[in-house]
């Protein structure tokens, strides 16, 4: 997925807008799940990666497996590249998109950013800059597959790895150095950055330490050297993001959806059964359109059932089951078609006033139903 121009409503061809729409669908469908994003020939200065609602002891894991800048070694040393983690304020109106894109967060930080991960390609390290009073525990590497006791990891003081001349490969298991002030608080944190085959990679994880830190967090990638129009440098990036709450992989706002959709599915099923029982008791006043209404209620119930089951597997496994997702979209399309057909037939008076549709009505149905 490549984007060859800066974001502008009046720029870009139809193919470019199609790629942008596909990227938005992928990002939207990946909310609260384990997902991987691969960008090729990207030229944006700011890339919103994901937004997630965390509870206490929630974890954010990020693995940048490939970052290829495509520049000369002298140009890479003056780059301003990295990640930012910001928290959405409750009731705030000002969104991230209103920020001036020429304001680099690594040069002029805003109060919206809690943590900045500045990628220093010259010294092969990632500088972690914290702002404000917070209890976010940041450590290198990813969490183990089988979690141990819940709680923030204990930081261990280590030594910053030395960097040799040339194309040096940093050890994957090297640990960061954390300098402390006299009060014992983390003053600065440095993560190791590996350089191999003209690409950079590193990983880290963040633990939400207390209930006071609960909220909606945004993870973004910044390439400040691309903020000047006409001087963009394309780059390739592959990143894996895993966000998890103590109850599962769903965001805080999505956790109740599994039970909600299940209850609504049961309600529509009960309504459909009740409607069928009414039709069976009054057979003389029943028209075909009444049975179409019953089919609409049952189709809605099945669609919500698949949707609820899909959310259950997302919460437990971190990714949806493709078969359930396909069945959900099929039943959802059928529900939408049945709803439109039912409303249109009632409006035309079919089965109540007349039993045959006119030629004009048939043409309208033939055009609108396939579009629906």
C-alpha positions as CSV (number, residue, x, y, z in Angstrom):
1,X,0.0,0.0,0.0
2,X,1.7,3.1,-1.2
3,X,0.7,6.7,-1.0
4,X,2.6,8.9,-3.4
5,X,1.3,12.3,-2.3
6,X,0.7,14.3,0.9
7,X,-2.8,14.2,2.3
8,X,-4.9,16.6,0.4
9,X,-8.5,16.5,-0.6
10,X,-7.9,17.7,-4.1
11,X,-4.8,15.6,-4.9
12,X,-4.3,12.0,-6.0
13,X,-5.7,9.9,-8.7
14,X,-8.5,7.4,-8.4
15,X,-6.1,4.5,-7.8
16,X,-4.4,6.4,-5.0
17,X,-7.7,7.2,-3.3
18,X,-8.5,3.5,-3.6
19,X,-5.3,2.5,-1.8
20,X,-6.0,5.1,0.9
21,X,-9.6,3.8,1.4
22,X,-8.1,0.2,1.7
23,X,-5.7,1.4,4.3
24,X,-8.5,3.1,6.3
25,X,-10.5,-0.1,6.2
26,X,-7.6,-2.1,7.4
27,X,-6.9,0.3,10.2
28,X,-10.5,0.5,11.2
29,X,-10.9,-3.3,11.1
30,X,-7.8,-3.8,13.2
31,X,-8.9,-1.8,16.2
32,X,-8.4,-3.7,19.4
33,X,-6.7,-6.7,17.6
34,X,-3.3,-8.1,16.8
35,X,-2.5,-6.6,13.4
36,X,0.4,-6.0,11.1
37,X,0.7,-3.1,8.8
38,X,3.1,-2.9,5.8
39,X,3.6,0.4,4.0
40,X,5.7,0.6,0.8
41,X,6.7,3.9,-0.8
42,X,5.0,5.9,2.0
43,X,5.4,9.7,1.9
44,X,3.3,10.9,4.8
45,X,4.8,12.9,7.6
46,X,2.3,11.7,10.2
47,X,0.7,8.2,10.1
48,X,-2.0,7.3,12.7
49,X,-1.4,3.6,13.4
50,X,-4.1,2.8,16.0
51,X,-6.4,3.9,18.8
52,X,-7.2,1.8,21.8
53,X,-8.9,2.1,25.1
54,X,-6.8,0.7,28.0
55,X,-7.8,-0.4,31.5
56,X,-5.3,-0.8,34.3
57,X,-2.6,-3.5,33.6
58,X,-3.4,-3.2,29.9
59,X,-0.4,-3.7,27.6
60,X,0.7,-2.2,24.3
61,X,3.3,-4.1,22.3
62,X,5.0,-2.6,19.2
63,X,7.5,-4.4,16.9
64,X,9.0,-2.4,14.1
65,X,10.4,-5.3,12.1
66,X,11.4,-3.2,9.0
67,X,12.1,0.5,8.5
68,X,13.9,1.2,5.2
69,X,14.4,5.0,4.7
70,X,16.0,4.7,1.3
71,X,18.5,7.6,1.9
72,X,22.2,8.0,2.0
73,X,24.0,7.4,5.2
74,X,24.8,11.2,5.7
75,X,21.1,12.1,5.2
76,X,19.9,9.4,7.6
77,X,21.9,10.9,10.4
78,X,19.8,14.1,10.3
79,X,16.4,12.4,10.2
80,X,13.6,13.1,12.7
81,X,11.7,9.8,12.8
82,X,9.9,7.9,15.6
83,X,6.6,7.0,17.3
84,X,4.4,9.0,19.7
85,X,1.9,7.8,22.3
86,X,-0.8,10.2,23.2
87,X,-3.9,10.1,25.4
88,X,-7.2,11.4,24.4
89,X,-8.6,13.8,26.9
90,X,-12.1,13.2,28.0
91,X,-14.5,15.7,26.4
92,X,-11.8,17.3,24.2
93,X,-12.9,18.8,21.0
94,X,-9.5,19.5,19.3
95,X,-8.5,16.4,17.4
96,X,-5.0,15.2,16.3
97,X,-5.7,16.2,12.7
98,X,-5.9,19.9,13.6
99,X,-2.2,20.0,14.5
100,X,0.1,21.8,12.2
101,X,1.8,19.1,10.2
102,X,5.0,21.2,10.0
103,X,5.4,21.2,13.8
104,X,7.6,18.2,14.5
105,X,6.9,16.6,17.9
106,X,10.6,15.8,18.3
107,X,11.5,19.5,18.1
108,X,8.4,21.2,19.6
109,X,6.5,18.9,21.8
110,X,2.8,19.4,22.5
111,X,1.0,18.6,25.7
112,X,-1.0,16.0,23.8
113,X,2.0,13.6,23.7
114,X,2.8,11.5,26.7
115,X,5.7,9.5,25.3
116,X,8.0,10.0,22.3
117,X,10.2,7.3,20.8
118,X,12.9,9.1,18.8
119,X,14.8,6.8,16.4
120,X,18.4,7.9,16.4
121,X,19.9,6.3,13.3
122,X,23.3,7.9,14.0
123,X,23.9,6.2,17.3
124,X,21.6,3.2,16.7
125,X,19.4,3.8,19.6
126,X,15.8,4.8,20.4
127,X,15.4,7.6,22.9
128,X,12.3,7.4,25.0
129,X,11.1,10.8,26.2
130,X,8.3,11.0,28.8
131,X,6.3,14.1,29.6
132,X,4.1,14.9,32.6
133,X,3.3,12.8,35.6
134,X,2.4,9.3,34.5
135,X,2.7,5.7,35.5
136,X,3.4,4.1,32.2
137,X,6.0,1.3,32.4
138,X,8.1,1.0,29.2
139,X,10.4,-1.9,28.6
140,X,12.3,-3.3,25.5
141,X,11.1,-6.4,23.6
142,X,7.7,-8.1,23.5
143,X,5.9,-9.8,26.3
144,X,6.0,-13.6,26.5
145,X,3.1,-15.5,24.9
146,X,2.0,-17.0,28.2
147,X,1.5,-14.0,30.6
148,X,2.8,-14.4,34.1
149,X,1.4,-12.5,37.1
150,X,-0.4,-9.4,36.2
151,X,1.3,-6.1,36.9
152,X,3.9,-3.8,35.5
153,X,7.4,-5.3,34.8
154,X,10.2,-4.5,37.1
155,X,12.9,-2.4,35.3
156,X,16.4,-3.6,35.5
157,X,19.3,-1.2,35.3
158,X,21.6,-2.1,32.4
159,X,24.3,-0.6,30.3
160,X,23.8,1.0,26.9
161,X,25.2,-1.2,24.1
162,X,28.3,0.1,22.3
163,X,28.0,0.8,18.6
164,X,30.9,-0.1,16.2
165,X,31.7,1.6,13.0
166,X,30.1,0.4,9.7
167,X,26.9,-1.5,9.3
168,X,26.8,-2.8,12.8
169,X,24.1,-5.3,13.9
170,X,22.9,-4.7,17.4
171,X,22.1,-7.8,19.4
172,X,18.4,-8.5,19.6
173,X,18.5,-9.4,23.2
174,X,20.4,-6.3,24.3
175,X,18.6,-4.3,27.0
176,X,18.3,-0.5,27.4
177,X,20.0,1.8,29.7
178,X,17.9,3.9,32.1
179,X,19.5,6.8,33.8
180,X,17.9,8.0,37.0
181,X,17.8,11.2,38.9
182,X,18.6,11.4,42.7
183,X,14.9,10.9,43.5
184,X,14.9,7.5,41.9
185,X,12.6,8.3,39.0
186,X,13.4,7.4,35.4
187,X,15.0,10.4,33.7
188,X,15.7,8.9,30.3
189,X,15.4,5.5,28.7
190,X,17.3,4.3,25.7
191,X,16.3,1.3,23.6
192,X,18.7,-0.6,21.3
193,X,18.2,-0.2,17.5
194,X,19.3,-3.0,15.2
195,X,20.6,-2.2,11.7
196,X,20.7,-5.0,9.2
197,X,20.5,-5.0,5.4
198,X,19.9,-1.3,5.1
199,X,16.8,-1.5,7.5
200,X,16.2,-0.8,11.1
201,X,14.2,-2.7,13.7
202,X,13.4,-2.6,17.4
203,X,10.5,-3.5,19.7
204,X,9.0,-2.3,23.0
205,X,6.0,-2.8,25.2
206,X,4.1,-0.4,27.5
207,X,2.1,-1.4,30.6
208,X,-0.7,0.8,32.0
209,X,0.4,1.1,35.6
210,X,-2.7,2.4,37.5
211,X,-6.4,3.2,37.2
212,X,-5.5,6.9,36.8
213,X,-3.8,6.1,33.5
214,X,-6.9,4.4,32.0
215,X,-8.2,5.9,28.8
216,X,-8.0,6.1,25.1
217,X,-4.5,6.1,23.6
218,X,-3.4,6.9,20.1
219,X,-0.2,5.5,18.5
220,X,1.3,7.5,15.6
221,X,4.4,7.3,13.5
222,X,6.2,10.5,12.5
223,X,8.6,11.3,9.7
224,X,9.2,15.0,10.2
225,X,11.5,15.3,7.1
226,X,8.4,14.7,4.9
227,X,6.5,17.6,6.4
228,X,7.7,20.0,3.7
229,X,5.6,19.6,0.5
230,X,7.6,18.6,-2.6
231,X,10.6,17.3,-0.5
232,X,9.1,14.0,0.6
233,X,11.3,10.9,0.8
234,X,9.5,7.6,0.3
235,X,10.1,4.9,3.0
236,X,9.0,1.4,3.7
237,X,7.8,0.2,7.1
238,X,6.4,-3.0,8.6
239,X,5.1,-2.9,12.1
240,X,3.2,-5.3,14.4
241,X,0.9,-3.9,17.1
242,X,-0.6,-5.9,19.8
243,X,-3.0,-4.2,22.3
244,X,-4.6,-6.1,25.2
245,X,-6.6,-5.5,28.3
246,X,-6.8,-7.8,31.3
247,X,-10.1,-9.2,30.0
248,X,-9.0,-9.7,26.4
249,X,-7.9,-8.1,23.2
250,X,-10.9,-5.8,22.8
251,X,-10.7,-2.1,23.5
252,X,-12.4,-0.8,26.6
253,X,-15.4,0.5,24.6
254,X,-15.8,-2.8,22.7
255,X,-15.7,-5.2,25.6
256,X,-19.6,-5.0,26.3
257,X,-20.4,-5.5,22.6
258,X,-20.3,-9.3,22.8
259,X,-23.0,-9.5,25.4
260,X,-25.0,-6.6,23.9
261,X,-25.2,-8.2,20.4
262,X,-26.1,-11.6,22.0
263,X,-29.0,-10.0,23.9
264,X,-30.2,-8.1,20.9
265,X,-30.0,-11.3,18.8
266,X,-32.2,-13.1,21.4
267,X,-34.7,-10.2,21.4
268,X,-35.1,-10.2,17.6
269,X,-35.4,-14.0,17.7
270,X,-38.2,-13.7,20.3
271,X,-39.9,-11.0,18.3
272,X,-39.7,-13.2,15.1
273,X,-41.2,-16.2,17.0
274,X,-44.0,-14.0,18.4
275,X,-44.8,-12.6,15.0
276,X,-45.0,-16.1,13.4
277,X,-47.3,-17.2,16.2
278,X,-49.6,-14.2,15.5
279,X,-49.6,-15.1,11.8
280,X,-50.4,-18.7,12.5
281,X,-53.4,-17.7,14.7
282,X,-54.8,-15.3,12.1
283,X,-54.4,-17.2,8.8
284,X,-57.3,-15.4,7.0
285,X,-55.8,-11.9,7.3
286,X,-52.2,-12.8,6.5
287,X,-50.5,-11.6,3.4
288,X,-47.2,-12.7,1.8
289,X,-45.6,-9.5,3.0
290,X,-46.3,-10.5,6.6
291,X,-44.1,-13.5,6.2
292,X,-41.4,-11.3,4.6
293,X,-41.5,-9.3,7.8
294,X,-40.9,-12.5,9.8
295,X,-38.0,-13.4,7.6
296,X,-36.5,-9.9,8.2
297,X,-36.6,-10.4,12.0
298,X,-34.9,-13.9,11.8
299,X,-32.3,-12.6,9.4
300,X,-31.5,-9.7,11.8
301,X,-31.2,-12.1,14.7
302,X,-28.8,-14.4,12.8
303,X,-26.7,-11.4,11.7
304,X,-26.3,-10.2,15.3
305,X,-25.5,-13.8,16.4
306,X,-22.6,-14.0,14.0
307,X,-21.5,-10.5,14.9
308,X,-21.5,-11.4,18.6
309,X,-19.6,-14.6,18.1
310,X,-17.0,-12.8,16.0
311,X,-16.4,-10.3,18.8
312,X,-16.0,-13.2,21.2
313,X,-13.2,-14.8,19.2
314,X,-11.5,-11.4,18.7
315,X,-11.5,-10.9,22.4
316,X,-10.0,-14.3,23.1
317,X,-7.6,-14.8,20.2
318,X,-6.8,-11.3,19.1
319,X,-8.1,-11.8,15.5
320,X,-11.5,-12.5,13.9
321,X,-12.5,-15.9,12.4
322,X,-12.8,-15.3,8.7
323,X,-15.8,-17.7,8.3
324,X,-17.8,-15.9,10.9
325,X,-17.0,-12.5,9.5
326,X,-18.1,-13.6,6.0
327,X,-21.3,-15.0,7.3
328,X,-22.0,-11.9,9.3
329,X,-21.6,-9.7,6.2
330,X,-23.7,-12.0,4.1
331,X,-26.6,-12.0,6.6
332,X,-26.2,-8.2,7.0
333,X,-26.5,-7.7,3.3
334,X,-29.6,-9.9,3.2
335,X,-31.1,-8.0,6.1
336,X,-30.6,-4.7,4.4
337,X,-32.1,-6.0,1.1
338,X,-35.1,-7.5,2.9
339,X,-35.7,-4.3,4.9
340,X,-35.7,-2.1,1.7
341,X,-37.9,-4.5,-0.2
342,X,-40.4,-4.7,2.7
343,X,-40.6,-0.9,3.0
344,X,-40.9,-0.4,-0.7
345,X,-43.6,-3.1,-1.1
346,X,-45.6,-1.6,1.7
347,X,-45.2,1.9,0.2
348,X,-46.4,0.7,-3.2
349,X,-49.5,-1.0,-1.7
350,X,-48.5,-4.5,-2.9
351,X,-50.6,-7.3,-1.4
352,X,-52.9,-4.8,0.3
353,X,-54.3,-2.8,-2.6
354,X,-52.9,-4.5,-5.7
355,X,-51.2,-7.8,-6.4
356,X,-49.3,-6.7,-9.5
357,X,-46.6,-4.1,-9.7
358,X,-46.6,-1.6,-12.5
359,X,-43.8,-1.4,-15.1
360,X,-42.4,1.7,-13.6
361,X,-42.3,0.1,-10.1
362,X,-40.6,-3.0,-11.6
363,X,-37.9,-0.8,-13.1
364,X,-37.3,1.0,-9.8
365,X,-37.0,-2.3,-8.0
366,X,-34.7,-3.7,-10.6
367,X,-32.3,-0.7,-10.3
368,X,-32.5,0.0,-6.5
369,X,-32.4,-3.5,-5.1
370,X,-29.1,-4.5,-6.7
371,X,-27.6,-1.2,-5.5
372,X,-28.8,-1.9,-2.0
